[in-house]
Amino acid sequence: MSAKELLRKAVVPAVIAVAFAGGFLVHFFYQRWYPTAPAAVAPVSVVTAASPPPAPIAESDVVQAREVDKIKELAGAQAKIRGRVYRVGKSSKSNTYFINFGPSRAAFTAVIFASAVERFEQSNLAPKSFEGKEIQVTGEVKDHPQYGLEMILEDPAQVKILAD
């Protein structure tokens, strides 16, 4: 190996190292002498639009419980459903009442969960007493994929007994 090749092998890496160190120092001192101002952060507030209250349901808008197709169209909306209660069932596991307006699963059903049963009983509206009576229920209609058309009753004011 000649002296020239040896010099080239030693000098070239040294020059690269010096250039790197010089660039690093220039960058370091530049940032020190000209610091960047922190980005101004503007406060952000999120305001959700309040949903408008549901429009009152007129008496003419009462749907008969046997009109399943009309009730299906009302899924997701507030409605008044009227009909004779076919059967009132109670789940022994969850203390939930199912107020059925027809014999099949396709019929409309009002549901009173255990958390609301006490309110109904305190208002002298025991769910079991609805059986055979004509009632009107008011609330949001849901088309549950597993249980079909239903309305969750949480307040006794949602039920009006019309006839025995």
C-alpha positions, 0 to 999 in steps of 0.5 A: 500500500502506497503512502498516497492510498494510506493518506486517502483512506485516513483523510477522506473519513476525517474530512467527512467527520469534520464537515458533519461536526461543522454542520452540527455546530452551525445548526446548534448556534443558529437555533441558540441565537435565533430561537423559534417562537412557540406556535401560538395555540388558540383555545378551541371550544366545541359547541354541540348543537342542541337537538330541537325538542320533538314536535308535539304529536296531535291526536290525529297522529295516533296509530293503531297498534295493529297497523304494523307497517305504519308503526315500522315507518315511524321507527326512530320518531316519537309516536302515539300508539293505541291498541288493546293489550293482548298479553303482559309478560314478565321476565323472571330474570330481569323483572322486565315487563313486555306489553304485547299488542298481538299474539305474534312476534311481529306485533308491536310491544311496549317494554318497561324495564326493571328500573322503571317498574317501581315508578309505574306501581307508585302511580297505580299503573302496575304493568300486569293491570294493562292486560286486556285493556285498551291503552295508548302509549307515547314515546320513541318507536324502535325497530329492534333487529332481534325483538321487532317493533317496540317502545321503551316506557320509562315514565307512567305519563307515557301510558294512558288507559282508555278502556277496560 
